[in-house]
Amino acid sequence: MQPDPLAFYVFVVAPLIALSVSVVGSVPVVRAVGQRWLLLLVAVPVVMIGAQALELLAVVETGTIPGTAGGEFVETAVNVLTAGAVYYGLTVTRDREALSDRLSDQRQRHERLVSESLSPVVVVRDGAVREANPAAEAYFEAETLAGVDATTLVADGEVRRLQRRLRTVVETGEPTRLEELACLTRDGDERLAAVAAGPAEFAGEGAVQLDFHDLTEHRAMSAELDRVRDQLEEAFRNTNDGILFLDRSGRETVLECNQTAARLFGYDRETLRGLSPTAVYDETALATFAERVVAEDGYVADELSATTADGETVPTEVSGSPTTLGDREALLAIVRDVRDRRRRERRIRVVSRLLRHNLRNDMNVVLGHLERLRAAAPPSAHDHADRIRAVVDDLLELSGEVEIAQETLGESTETVLDARTLLTEAVATARENNPDREPSVTVTAPAELAIRADRLLEVALAHLVDNAVEHADYDEPSVRVTATRVGDTVRFTVADDGPGLPPVDRRVVTGGTEIDDAEHVDGFGLWVVAWVTDTLDGEVTFRDNDPRGTVVELTVPDAVVDTPADAEPDAPER
């Protein structure tokens, strides 16, 4: 603690001055000069010291330094006068150059913030706005904010909070922050903002800079995210599919699960969480599935047999994809119980097998009796018998097509196929199925155009070429089949010169209408084409050929493996 300056002057400095006068006065030389010069020699430092003391008393009393903005006490010092008089006091100094540099830095930072910030910034002094950046004027919907009472920028209930914070910043010189403040535009619209307040010395004594950060859109976005999160949580809880979050290896632990998965596997949810997935699925099968998910970095689906807590084996369809759970890499598995689907498929197969078996047997019996009736009937009844035989043959052919469709569509095997070989085999199949026809078929395909697709594509192309030959209205139809590369797809085209495909067949097969009693397609060939195309995520289109006939285009996406330059068309195959 510093001693009282006045007491120090009276009891220390003054006695030292008196002692100095008496000592100096006893010196013969000084005595010869005279008492008046001695008094003058002593009076000068006495007056200087007195002036310092009076200035010091004024500073201590007012707390400010005369002639300085802010009146800061920078340092204390003990000065020794060359005259030999020693005095003690607080000498207030101010490093004006350092202060000027600091204020200049503050001003530059403020101006940079004003010009570059998208957030509103205002400077308040004596309760009024002195400066505002364009973002602030846009935020408060005002042409100018200069001179506006700062309290009008906030709602009535926030005025006192703002005033207290401004006063705190002025008194302490420390920044503060209001996490939420209801602000008002000039038109009276209320907005929520977070406000940071800090001293702004560059704008004068008592100036405060306010930085606004709008929370209105943030709150709206947060509310929307909360709504979406609630929906996802509801779906997570109530979906009919089991949901598992596993570690990336798929074998260590179940990180999270929903109630559906817990019920499916026969555990309560708390028990299933933290359990190793190998308690439910075969470790090797699960590891292979997880490796595929990670390697393909996308959606992977497979059928895996699960073992419940009671030891029951349950067939499940598992769809997996990489994801994260919190900050941990995870594997998302959607599990579907396919027991009901398997039962329905078995029933359909049984019914279909019985129907086809009985249909063939009964139709063969009908044909046997029909031949006897035709032999015994008069010639006038032969046309009726032939008509009956044609219908029976159609039913037997339909039964065969259904069997082929069921067998081929029930299997799915992806492999690399050669486009020209596919078309050549399709032509051979069509010739074999129509021995009474002699079609002229031209096959055009790039040399060694290889595609990666399901073998069902063979079935679809065979049906298209067979349909073109079978439904021709003369015995030597002309058919042109081609394969071309279009971007990352392969397009197969079958063009004939037959009577044309009825519009109803086009609409039903392409999905333009539903099949009903009024509109139906004879045969299963085009249906098989449509089903295969859907399975391959492809597209089938129909258009009229010129001058007659139909052009069918089957496009398979993302199937190209390698495509050399297009080859010349092959010679017609007879």
Secondary structure, DSSP 4 states (H G I P E B T S, - for coil): -PPPHHHHIIIIIHHHHHHHHHHHHTSHHHHHH-HHHHHHHHHHHHHHHHHHHHHHHHHHHHSS-TTSSS---------B-TTS-B---------HHHHHHHHHHHHHHHHHHHHH-SS-EEEEETTEEEEE-HHHHHHTT-S--TT-BGGGGB-GGGHHHHHHHHHHHHHH---EEEEEEEEE-TT--EEEEEEEEEE-GGG-TT-EEEEEEE-HHHHHHHHHHHHHHHHHHHHHHH-SSEEEEEETTSSS-EEEE-HHHHHHHT--HHHHTTS-GGGTB-HHHHHHHHHHHHHHTS-EEEEEEEE-TTS-EEEEEEEEEEEEETTEEEEEEEEEE-HHHHHHHHHHHHHHHHHHHHHHHHHHHHHHHHHHHHHHS-GGGHHHHHHHHHHHHHHHHHHHHHHHHHHHHT---EEEEEHHHHHHHHHHHHHHH-TT---EEEEE--TT-EEEEETHHHHHHHHHHHHHHHT-SSSS-EEEEEEEEETTEEEEEEEE-SS---HHHHHHHTTSS---SSS--SSSHHHHHHHHHHHTT-EEEEEE-SSSSEEEEEEEET-EEE--SPPPPPPPB-
